[in-house]
């Protein structure tokens, strides 16, 4: 832990003159990025070479203590070893498939045409509801902690008088190793129940990541991981790569890629790539993202089914607790019946914590 001690001591040594000299803003490290570890690294790196004000020192001290560094910067106060934070979240969204139904068109396979049951056609519209859950952390040591979360939600369509139930749980062991290297192990589970379908997905992952600085105000996290995905009908091994950057102008960029093994007889993701840019606009966060994925492996009555999906979206924090998003998704399938082309609209509310 010599490196961390050296940096925190450097920061702490300037606290006695904090109120007399210019400050460096923490906003560039915090406003655009939701990556806690990278944001904390950005704060420490920038503060270790500059004089900071008392408010910035308090922010860094608080965040270090909540990563298991008991001393922080030496300011008063301690972090709880175990935290439990319950919350509720309003839901207002537009769903393109509320009931888990089929496309509203005939299924054409070669010279064969199948007409679907009109009662099983997918429904779309506005859904309203709420979610509730809790998240928390257990501190185990310097840079080592356990994160957990669980919750459930229900959203109802008054137009179609049907709803969507969701449940999730997550557990992660996060561990500082040495020289800004980390190893994280996570288990995640999700369940979605619609009028016609149920979907359960469980994932185990092990990820190694490295934090580093390429220039004075550009800070990065590079990561590589292995995943084991448990779907209802198959299991799949995946490898993933990620690269995130907080730039000197306060922008945050992220690029992620996942590659999965071929699963015979099942439609499984073989590769997926996504990129996002978050930046401050009028002191609020604007996020623009794009993704591409390929899936194959399935057959329907002897006809191969493979798909390519593109998605684009933008969201803006119109109020401190409300984000509005718009987007577009297009799926091109080897079987036209599964082609999708649809805009997306969302209103996201930050959790109301107790």
C-alpha positions in Angstrom: 0.0 0.0 0.0 3.1 2.3 -0.2 1.8 4.0 -3.3 -1.5 4.9 -1.9 0.0 6.1 1.4 2.5 8.3 -0.4 -0.3 9.9 -2.5 -2.7 10.5 0.5 0.1 11.9 2.6 1.0 14.3 -0.2 -2.6 15.5 -0.3 -3.0 15.7 3.4 0.2 17.8 3.8 -1.5 20.6 1.9 -4.6 20.7 4.0 -3.3 23.3 6.4 -3.1 25.9 3.6 -6.3 24.8 1.7 -8.3 28.0 2.6 -5.5 30.3 1.5 -4.8 29.1 -2.1 -6.8 28.5 -5.3 -8.7 25.2 -5.5 -9.0 22.5 -8.1 -12.6 21.5 -8.9 -13.7 17.9 -8.4 -16.5 18.3 -10.9 -14.3 17.1 -13.8 -13.8 13.7 -12.1 -17.3 13.2 -10.9 -19.9 14.8 -13.2 -19.7 12.6 -16.3 -18.5 9.3 -15.0 -20.5 6.7 -13.0 -17.4 4.6 -12.5 -16.7 5.1 -8.8 -13.2 3.6 -8.9 -12.1 5.6 -11.9 -13.6 8.8 -10.4 -11.8 8.3 -7.1 -8.5 7.6 -8.9 -9.0 10.8 -11.0 -9.6 12.8 -7.8 -6.5 11.4 -6.1 -4.2 11.8 -9.1 -5.2 15.4 -9.8 -5.2 16.5 -6.1 -1.8 14.9 -5.4 -0.1 17.4 -7.8 -2.3 20.5 -7.0 -3.5 22.5 -4.0 -7.1 21.7 -3.2 -9.8 23.5 -1.2 -11.4 22.1 1.9 -14.6 21.0 0.1 -12.6 18.9 -2.4 -10.5 17.4 0.4 -13.7 16.5 2.2 -15.1 14.8 -0.9 -11.9 12.8 -1.4 -11.7 11.9 2.3 -15.2 10.6 2.3 -14.8 8.6 -0.9 -11.5 7.0 0.2 -13.0 5.9 3.5 -15.9 4.3 1.6 -13.4 2.3 -0.4 -12.0 0.8 2.8 -9.2 3.3 3.4 -9.9 3.9 7.1 -7.7 7.0 7.5 -8.8 8.7 4.2 -7.0 12.0 4.2 -7.0 12.2 8.0 -10.1 14.4 8.3 -12.6 13.7 11.1 -15.2 11.0 10.6 -15.3 7.3 9.8 -17.2 5.2 7.2 -19.6 2.5 8.5 -18.2 -1.0 7.9 -21.6 -2.2 6.8 -24.1 0.0 4.9 -27.7 -0.8 3.9 -29.6 1.7 1.7 -33.2 1.0 0.9 -34.9 2.9 -2.0 -37.9 3.2 -4.2 -38.0 4.3 -7.9 -41.0 5.6 -9.9 -41.3 4.0 -13.4 -42.7 5.8 -16.5 -41.7 4.2 -19.8 -42.7 3.3 -23.3 -42.4 -0.4 -23.9 -42.4 -1.9 -27.4 -43.2 -5.5 -26.2 -45.2 -5.4 -23.0 -46.6 -8.9 -23.1 -43.6 -10.8 -24.7 -45.7 -11.4 -27.8 -44.9 -12.3 -31.5 -44.5 -9.8 -34.4 -47.7 -8.8 -36.0 -46.9 -10.3 -39.4 -46.8 -13.7 -41.1 -43.8 -16.0 -40.6 -42.3 -16.9 -44.0 -40.0 -19.9 -44.2 -39.1 -20.7 -47.8 -42.4 -21.6 -49.5 -44.2 -22.0 -46.2 -46.3 -19.2 -44.6 -47.6 -19.3 -41.1 -50.2 -16.9 -39.7 -49.9 -16.3 -35.9 -52.6 -16.2 -33.3 -53.8 -12.6 -33.0 -54.1 -13.1 -29.2 -50.3 -13.7 -29.1 -49.3 -10.5 -31.0 -46.9 -8.2 -29.0 -48.4 -5.1 -27.4 -46.8 -1.8 -27.0 -47.5 1.4 -25.1 -46.9 3.4 -21.9 -46.3 1.6 -18.6 -46.4 3.1 -15.2 -45.2 1.5 -11.9 -42.6 1.5 -9.2 -39.6 -0.4 -8.0 -38.1 -1.0 -4.6 -34.9 -2.6 -3.3 -31.7 -2.0 -1.4 -28.0 -1.8 -2.0 -25.0 -1.6 0.3 -21.4 -2.3 1.0 -19.3 -4.2 3.5 -15.8 -2.9 4.0 -13.1 -5.5 4.5 -9.8 -3.5 4.2 -7.9 -1.0 2.1 -9.5 -1.1 -1.4 -11.4 -4.3 -0.6 -15.1 -4.5 -0.1 -18.3 -6.4 -0.9 -21.1 -4.7 -2.9 -24.6 -6.0 -3.0 -28.0 -5.1 -4.3 -31.4 -6.5 -4.8 -34.8 -5.3 -5.9 -38.1 -5.8 -7.7 -40.4 -3.7 -9.8 -43.8 -3.8 -11.5 -44.9 -1.7 -14.4 -48.5 -1.7 -15.7 -50.1 -0.9 -19.0 -53.6 0.6 -18.4 -54.3 0.5 -22.2 -53.8 -3.3 -22.4 -54.4 -4.1 -18.7 -51.2 -6.2 -18.4 -47.9 -5.7 -16.6 -44.2 -6.5 -16.4 -42.6 -7.9 -13.3 -38.8 -7.7 -12.7 -36.5 -8.9 -10.0 -32.7 -8.7 -9.7 -29.9 -9.5 -7.3 -26.2 -8.8 -7.5 -23.1 -9.5 -5.4 -19.5 -8.3 -6.1 -16.2 -8.8 -4.3 -13.9 -5.9 -5.3 -10.2 -6.1 -4.4 -7.2 -3.8 -4.8 -4.2 -5.9 -5.5 -1.1 -3.7 -6.1 0.0 -0.7 -8.2 -3.6 0.2 -9.2 -4.5 -3.4 -10.3 -7.8 -4.8 -9.2 -9.6 -8.2 -9.3 -13.4 -8.3 -9.1 -15.7 -11.3 -8.8 -19.4 -10.8 -9.4 -22.6 -12.8 -9.4 -25.8 -11.3 -11.0 -29.3 -12.6 -11.4 -32.3 -11.1 -13.2 -35.9 -12.3 -13.8 -38.5 -10.8 -16.1 -42.1 -12.0 -16.3 -44.5 -10.8 -18.9 -48.0 -12.0 -19.8 -46.7 -14.6 -22.3 -43.0 -15.1 -21.4 -40.6 -15.6 -18.5 -36.9 -15.0 -18.7 -34.2 -15.8 -16.2 -30.5 -14.9 -16.6 -27.7 -15.6 -14.2 -24.1 -14.5 -14.7 -20.8 -15.1 -13.0 -17.8 -12.9 -13.9 -14.2 -12.5 -12.9 -12.5 -9.2 -14.1 -9.0 -7.8 -13.8 -8.6 -4.0 -14.3 -5.8 -1.5 -14.2 -6.0 2.3 -13.6 -3.4 4.5 -15.1 -2.8 8.1 -16.3 -1.5 8.9 -19.8 -1.2 12.6 -19.4 -1.8 15.2 -16.6 -5.6 15.1 -16.8 -6.5 11.9 -18.7 -7.2 8.9 -16.5 -8.0 5.4 -17.7 -9.3 2.1 -16.7 -8.5 -0.9 -18.8 -10.2 -4.3 -18.0 -10.5 -7.8 -19.2 -12.8 -10.4 -17.9 -14.3 -13.9 -18.3 -18.0 -14.5 -17.9 -20.2 -17.6 -17.5 -23.8 -16.9 -18.6 -26.7 -19.1 -17.6 -29.8 -18.7 -19.7 -32.9 -20.9 -19.3 -32.0 -23.0 -22.3 -28.2 -22.9 -22.5 -24.9 -21.9 -20.8 -22.2 -19.8 -22.5 -18.6 -18.7 -21.9 -17.7 -15.2 -22.8 -14.6 -13.0 -22.7 -15.0 -9.2 -22.3 -12.8 -6.1 -22.7 -13.3 -2.6 -21.6 -11.6 0.8 -21.7 -12.8 3.9 -20.0 -11.4 7.4 -19.8 -12.0 10.6 -17.9 -10.6 13.4 -20.1 -9.1 16.7 -19.1 -12.2 18.6 -20.3 -14.5 16.5 -18.0 -15.8 14.2 -20.7 -16.1 10.5 -20.1 -15.7 7.8 -22.8 -16.2 4.1 -22.6 -15.7 1.3 -25.1 -16.7 -2.3 -24.3 -16.5 -5.6 -26.3 -17.8 -9.1 -25.5 -17.2 -12.3 -27.4 -19.1 -15.5 -26.8 -18.8 -19.1 -27.8 -21.0 -20.6 -30.4 -24.0 -22.5 -28.9 -25.5 -25.1 -31.3 -29.2 -24.9 -31.6 -29.6 -21.6 -29.6 -29.6 -18.0 -30.6 -26.6 -16.7 -28.6 -24.5 -13.5 -28.8 -21.2 -14.1 -30.5 -19.9 -10.6 -30.4 -21.1 -7.3 -29.0 -19.4 -3.8 -29.1 -20.6 -0.6 -27.4 -19.3 2.9 -27.1 -20.5 5.9 -25.1 -19.7 9.5 -24.5 -20.9 11.5 -21.5 -20.2 15.2 -21.2 -21.5 18.2 -19.3 -24.0 20.4 -21.2 -25.4 23.4 -19.3 -24.0 21.8 -16.1 -26.0 18.6 -16.7 -24.9 15.3 -18.1 -25.6 14.4 -21.7 -24.9 10.7 -22.7 -24.7 9.5 -26.2 -24.2 5.7 -26.9 -24.1 3.3 -29.8 -23.9 -0.5 -29.9 -23.7 -3.4 -32.3 -24.1 -7.1 -31.7 -24.2 -10.4 -33.7 -26.0 -13.5 -32.6 -26.3 -16.9 -34.3 -26.6 -20.7 -33.7 -30.4 -21.2 -34.0 -32.6 -22.9 -36.6 -36.3 -22.7 -37.2 -37.7 -25.6 -39.2 -34.3 -26.1 -40.7 -33.8 -22.4 -41.6 -30.8 -20.8 -40.0 -31.5 -17.9 -37.8 -28.8 -15.2 -37.2 -29.2 -11.6 -36.3 -27.4 -8.3 -36.3 -28.6 -5.5 -34.1 -27.7 -1.8 -34.1 -28.8 0.6 -31.4 -28.3 4.3 -30.8 -29.5 6.4 -27.9 -29.1 9.8 -26.2 -30.1 10.8 -22.7 -30.1 14.1 -20.9 -30.4 15.0 -17.2 -33.2 17.5 -17.5 -33.5 17.7 -13.7 -31.2 16.6 -10.9 -33.2 13.3 -10.4 -34.7 12.9 -13.9 -33.2 11.7 -17.2 -35.0 11.7 -20.5 -33.8 9.4 -23.3 -34.5 8.8 -27.0 -33.1 6.2 -29.3 -33.5 3.8 -32.2 -33.0 0.0 -32.4 -32.8 -2.1 -35.6 -32.4 -5.8 -35.9 -31.7 -7.5 -39.2 -32.5 -11.2 -39.1 -31.9 -14.0 -41.7 -35.6 -14.7 -41.0 -37.5 -11.5 -41.8 -40.2 -12.3 -39.2 -37.7 -11.4 -36.5 -36.6 -8.0 -38.1 -37.1 -5.1 -35.7 -37.1 -1.4 -36.4 -38.3 0.8 -33.5 -37.6 4.1 -31.8 -37.2 4.1 -28.0 -38.3 6.7 -25.5 -37.6 6.6 -21.8 -37.9 8.7 -18.6 -35.6 7.5 -15.8 -35.9 8.6 -12.2 -33.0 8.3 -9.7 -33.8 6.2 -6.7 -35.5 7.8 -3.7 -33.4 6.7 -0.8 -34.4 6.3 2.9 
